Amino acid sequence: MGYSGARGGLEAILAAEDLVRRKRDHAPAPWSSTEQITARFRLAVDRVMGEAGLYDEPTAADAFRQAEGDTLEASHLLRAQRSTLPRLAVSEPVDPGEMTVIRRIVPAFREPDGPQLLGRASDYTGRLLERPDGPPKPSQKDSATEEATDTAEATDTAERTEEQRSPRRFMDLLRKMELLAEGRAADDPEPHDITRKPARPPADRSAVLAAMARAESGALVALWYRSILGPDGDVHEITLGELRHGRLPLRVRHPHTGNPVTVGEFRVTEAEAIEDLDGADEDRTRFDIGYGLCFGHNERKAIAMANLDIANRRFGRSGPLEQLLLLTIDGLDSGGFLEHLKLPHYVTFRSMVERKQAMRAAAEAGEDPPARAAEPAGKDCR
């Protein structure tokens, strides 16, 4: 069974690819530079980096441009690029408490330890389309900021106090109030590297979190939304404890001295979700905490991760939810299987037609239908 070549063969395939390039590279609008894409489409670039599992803004911007705005295709290109790169070192574990905070909100508490930092967000205004006549002219202050720093957030965080840059965690306040159920493991197992070994149920928590961090954002949000809907469609009560967006240091071991050296920084979004413990075998005087952390400014994904982390630990271990989290939310896996349906399958379909015709002929002749031959698994070469 399997595939057969497209009509026209290699010549037709090359012509189709050339048409994509000509339409993309010779569009009426000016060519968008890598710097323009990272500045104007920052959330799309962050999403591509998160779903690809590779943090490099210029490379993600180039992939986004080549994919003509298709974030899933851009993630595919970025993962392909990642597979060609040598693994020079393994970074040292980093404490999220070291984060230089750009944005921090605590929806669960009116007066948490440390400030609420709204940062760069449009969560509190109406979603109305703006149709300017042309690109907005930067103010004198904005121009000076762009010349002095790479981003507006860099200047903003530099001018803040130490408490504002690194506020205390809301989870610490819950611990102080003795309201938090401790879920820390007695040991500290090595994290599961899903880029080298696929995770299958039952899996460690690190494998599930890694799968969610690299998941397709829409799939993860859809699975989260279904997990909080009751049988009658009512939304179960959920609370977002804290949401942060900021920079973390990247450290590696110096090859000669063996000491940790900071070689850069990367932006992440971190979320902590609160769940009310109400099970028969649970401590109903405390709350459980779910955790989510992903590359870039991806708040929807981090919030969905945190809530699904709780749901999986409480109800989904080795069950349907864990299977979904490990096997179905990777955009390249699901999208790749969907995309392969556009490839020629007429040999396979022809065999299906012949079986139907044979069954019909047997029925008209009053004979038993022919037995269906066993087919090898994966006949269509996923």
Secondary structure, DSSP 8 states (H G I E B T S, - for coil): ------TTHHHHHHHHHHHHHHHHHT-SS----HHHHHHHSHHHHHHHHHHHT---HHHHHHHHHHTTT-HHHHHHHHHHHHHTS----------GGG-EEEEEE-TT-SS-SS--B--S--TTS-------SS-----HHHHHHHHH-SSHHHHHHHTS-HHHHS---HHHHHHHTT-B-----SS------TTTS---SS--HHHHHHHHHTS-HHHHHHHHHHHHB-TTS-B---EEEEEEEEEEEEEEE-TTT--EEEEEEEEEEEEEEEEE--STTS-TTSEEEEEEEEESS-HHHHHHHHHHHHHIIIIITTSHHHHHHHHT--HHHHHHHHHHTTS--HHHHHHHHHHHHHHHHHHHTT----------TTTT--
